[in-house]
Amino acid sequence: MSQTLPIDSALPGLIAALRDAGRAVLQAPPGAGKTTRVPLALLKAGLTPGRIVMLEPRRLAARAAAERMAQTLGEKPGETVGYRIRGEARTGPNTRIEVVTEGILTRMIQSDPELTGVGAVLFDEFHERSLNADLGLALCLEIAGALRDDLILVAMSATLDAQPVADLMSAPVVTSEGRSFPVETRWLPAPIAKTQRFENALADLVTLAAAETEGGILVFLPGEGEIRRTEALLKSRLPKGHLIRPLYGAMEFAAQRAAIQSETEGRKVVLATSIAETSLTIEDIRVVIDGGKARRARFDPGSGMSRLVTERVTRAEATQRAGRAGRVAPGVAYRLWTKGEEGALSPFPPAEIEAADLAGLALELALWGARAGDLPFLTPPPEGALAEAQALLRMLGALDAQGLITAHGRTLAALPLHPRLAHMLASAGPEAAPLAALLNDRDPVISAPCDLLLRLHALTDPRRFTESRPYALNRPALERIRAEAKRLGRSAGTAREPLGPAAMAALAYPDRIGLRRKGDAARYQLSGGKGAVMADSDPLASARLVVVTDTDGNPREAKIRQAIQIGEAEIRALYADQITWTDACEWSRRDRRVVARQQERFGAIALDDRIWKDVPDDAVARAMLDGVRDLGITLSDAARRFTARVALARDAGQDLPDMTIPALLETVEDWLLPYLSGVKTAEQWKRFDLLPALRAMLDWAQMTTLDSLAPAHFTTPLGRQIPIDYSGEAPEITLRLQEMFGQTTHPTVGRQPLRVTLLSPAQRPVQTTMDLPGFWSGSYADVRKDMRARYPRHPWPEDPTQADPTLRAKPRGS
């Protein structure tokens, strides 16, 4: 340990805390040296006779950390210090410090819950809050509490809010202050124009920084595509002697090593994803340029699909990135945003467990034999996403109906793949290894149509691919996929009955078998219940049945990015026990009618569809209830008057049903179903009279009470019954003026006077009154004078109280 690093002053306190409590949270700024110093300090202090296992979130960081610690000891990896990552291991009988990636730690714990031979587990870069790190810590805390009280646990972080982790672990916080060298932060003077492309703005800032500073430059971008586009722009802008080195996770180790090692022939410009935020010491870096974007996986439980989204960095990530500039000398950090914009950044990135696909976590929990609530998670997994994951595992046969792991589930958990792909590999055997490797990696074919078969040909039959489709290939990715396919083939067990690639894909994605909907657009109904759309110009767009293996994850209607055509016979061969005939009598919003079909269904798709003849009336009526909810309730005049009477009685304290429209819709099945016989279309519903059904909601006693409190009719002096309208401010009747001759008292409902609208012989209102005797003795005289002139054949007596009511006109000539 020749060079002094900031972490060195904190190491005695850390060792003392571990001797006392057996666990600690170490908080150290970026560049402090914790990744390579802490494991060696624990080894030197002799805190445990067992191995020290350090968890790293990325393969490159794990390998680089092991190599640097081994170099510090004057050794090669595999002696005192070793590493294990996917597809590669450098350990030996004398290895005391082992750097592993997260999946490796989970497998170690599941295969040996006591962690025999392991004395300490260190979680490096815990602030990244990866799903496997959260699970690993939860499992280790349970192991330490139940089986291994001697197990030393350390969570190390640069930017994490340490106290919640310390509370979870019941551990002290040890803090390392400062960094090796100061870093100056420079912001943009003004926001970048909305019309300017991200890569152009970033290339401008890199060019400026190159002119203003010295030393290596590290540029943070969200993904490989942005890296390649920025690289193309910088080649013509940077002066001679600047060496551009891309750095992202999917690169070969040799190319990654070239990016992190020092340059002797020029000034290095590293274009990196967030892989360079933590753990890695990239030689010679003195300048950091932060593009301000990060790419994260987001899982939508509603669609069952994940997608990568590009978001603004958080303040914690920006701090972490800036720290890369101060590891070897004083540095400068440029930010592609203004100082004012910084206040809008979130403080910390979300934990992966909050936004990721939880199928792998659900499988690990089942293998461990615990529910999520049983383990000490720093952030509990969301219930909706976890339930979706468990449903998928039951569909794959990894969990039984009670949620317990099956023998097949144990097989899947042992394979280094997402449970979908593990199921495919375990079910189809070694023949599925190339497809599993292909689906587990990024697309090796550049700007190609959706067809997955095209990618498989590129992987397994290059001549056929070249002859049929002139598409560009990402050859490093293709070679990496081929190597992974060989490794997976060795772990796939015995061969099974041969299956075609489409059938294999259907094993992995039983919920994403798509049936093309009727119509011109290439829209598909997926077996899991969601919808997806393919570009109409895609050669696969005419396929009736496809298996969708990749989408953009849009929760409303996902855009298909990768799929393979499948035959109906293949689906029947795989899922014969899940294909059943069902009778479907449903309301169709598009057709505005009840549609009755008999369908042979696999999940949400209908492989065969026929008209259902002789459908029972009850089924039609129940389907029509959905039509009623869709179309709404419109009351006839008679029904409206009836519900108004009921409302008046309810207001008077009577125990009668609520007949407001929302209440009627909420209880529609209870009162309307027996009356819907023969109604199956929107037009029929429009003509349907609800009054009988509404009246039937009241029993005899309630109807008697209603008729007493709010009678339906007023009986005129002629003996005619006039409906009373209760929908206004006061009960109201409307009738011909002559029909009220002889009425000397004002009509009432109980003590409530009726509003009386009197009509002319032409049925036009001439007077509205709530005091009929007052009208007769008052303004009737003026009305009489006007009406006699207009309607001379109708009686207009001087004293209407003494006249006989009538609806007749005088005989002609009288």
C-alpha positions, 0 to 999 in steps of 0.5 A: 500500500505505497500510495496514501489514500483518503480511506487509510485514515478510516481503516483503524476505526472500521477495524475497531467497529468490526471487532466490536460489532461484527458489522459496519457501514462504511461511507467514503467519497468517490476516489477514497480507495475503499474497494481495494483497501478495505478487503486487504485491511481486513485480511491484515487485521486477522479478523476472520480465518475464513475467506473475505467475499466482496460483492461488486455490481459489475464484472469489469469492476470485480475483475479490475479490483481483484487485479489491483489488490493482487498487484498490491501484494505482488501476486497474480489473481488466483493466489491470495486474491481471486475473483469469480464472475460469469463465465470466468474464475481465478481462484485457488486453494490459498485464496483469502479474498474473493471478489464476486459479482452479485449472481455468484453471491446469491448462488453461494448462499442458496447452495450453502446457507451457512456460507461455510468457509466464509468469514466476511461479506463486503457489499461494495458500491451498495448505494447503487441499490441493485436488486441482487445486492439488496437480496444478498444483504437481506439473506446475509443478515438472516444467516448472521441472525440465525446461523452465523453470529460470527459472520462479518458484514460491511456495506460500503458506499460513496453517496448513500444515505448511510443511516437507514442501512446502518439501522437495518444492520444495527451497525455503526457508521464509519466515515472517510472524509475527503478525497485524494484531490480537489475537483472543480465543478463547471456548469453551462452558462445557459441551458442547451437549446431544445432543438440541439441534439444531445450528442451534438451538445455533449461533443461541443462540451468535450471539445471545449473541455479538451481545449481548457484542460489537461489529462485524461477525459471521462465522458458519461453517456447513457448507452452504447448508441449515444457513445457511438454517435458521440464518438463519430462527432468527436473524431473530426473535432478533437485535435490530433493525439486524442485517443477515443476509447468507448467503455460499456458493459457489453464490450469484450474485456480486452476493449474494456481494459484498453479504456481503463489503462493509462495511455502512452501515445496520446490523451485518452478520451473515455466515452463511458456508461454508468459502468465507470461511475464506481469501483473502477480506477481509470488511469490518468483521468483528470476531467469528467464531463457528465451528460446528465443522463442515465439509463434504467430498467423499468418494469410495468406490472400491468403489462408484465414487460420491462423497458429501458428508459433514459432519465436525468441523473440524480445528485448522488450520481452526479457527485459520484461521477465528478469524483472520478476526476479527483483520483490521481490529481486535481480535476475538473468536472463539467456538467451538461446543465446549468447550476440553476437546473441542478436543484431539480435533480432527485437526490438519489436514484430509485432502488432497482427493487422498486422498478425492476422485473422481480421474476428472479427475486421471486424465484430466489425467495421461493428457493430460500423458502421465505416470503418477502416480508420475512426478510430484512429488505432495506426497500421491500419489493412492491406487492404488485410487481412481486405478484406478477412475477409469482404468476409468471413462475406458476405459469412456467411450472416453477411454483405450485398453486401454493407458491412453493418451489417445485423441482422444476423451479429448483432447476431454473434457479440453478441456471444463470438466466432469467426464469423465462429463458431458464425454463426454455433451456431446461425444457428444450435442452442444449438445442435451446442454448443459442436462442437463450444466449441470443435472447439474454443479450443485446441485439447483434443485428443492426437496424433489422426487422422484427424477425427473431429467426434472422438473428438466429441465422446470424448466430448459427448459420452465417452463410444463410444470413448473409445470402438472405438479408444484407444487414450489418452485424455487431460482431463482438456481440455475436462472438460473445453470444456464441461463447455464452451459448456454448457455456449454456449448452454445457449446463442444459442437461440432457437433450430433449425432443427437438423443438423449432426456434418458435416453439422454444420461444413460446416456452419462454414467453407463454404469455406473449404468444400473439394473435393478429387482430382483424383489420389492416394494422398489424395489431396483436392480442397477446395470450397474457391479455395485453396488446402489441403492435408491429410496424405495418412495413415489417415483413413479419406484419402479416403473420397470424401468430407470433411469439413476441420476445422484445417490446418497448414496454409501453403499458398501453400498446407495446411496440414489437421490436422482436418476434418470431412466427409460430404455427398453431400446431406448435402452440397446440403441441406445447400447451394442449392441456391449457387450450380449452373451449369456452362460451363467451357472451359479452358486450361489444363496445365496438359493435354496440351489441351483445356478441355470443361466441364459442371460442377455443382459447389459449389464455386471452387469444382465440385459436378458433371462434364460432357463433354461439347458437341457442345462447341462454337468455340469462347469459345474454341478459348478464352480458347486456348488463355490461352494455348498460354500464357502457351506455348509461341509464336514460330515464323515460318521463314516467320513470323520471317522475317515479324516481323523483317521488322516491327521492322526495320520500327518502328526503322525508326520512322514509327507508326507500332505495336510492334511485339516483343514476350512480346508485342505479348503475352500481346495483344494476345487477340486483334490480334490472337483470330479470327485466332484460330478456330480449334486450341485446343492442344499444338501439333496443336499450334506447327504447327500453322502459325502466319503470316496471323494473324501478317499481319492482324495487319497492315492496307493497308496504313501500309502495303504499308509503310512497303513494301516501307521501308522494302520490303519482297523480292528481285527480282533476274535477273531471276525474282525470288523473294528471301525473305529478312531476316531482323533479323540480323545486315543488311538485307540479301538474300541467293541465288545461285551464278549463279542466280546473273550473269549479276547483275552489281550493288549491291542490296539494300533496300532503301539506305541500301545495302543487305548482299548477301550470294552466294551459290554453286550448292550444296547450300553451302555458297561460299561467303558473300558480301555487294559489288557484283561488287567488288566481281566480279572483285576481289575474284570471280576468285579464287572462279571460279577456285575452283568451276569449279573443283568441279562442271564442269557441271555448268557455271563459265564464266570469266566475270560474268557481261556479262553472263546470269543468270541461275539455269541450268547445262550444258547438258551432253557432252557439 
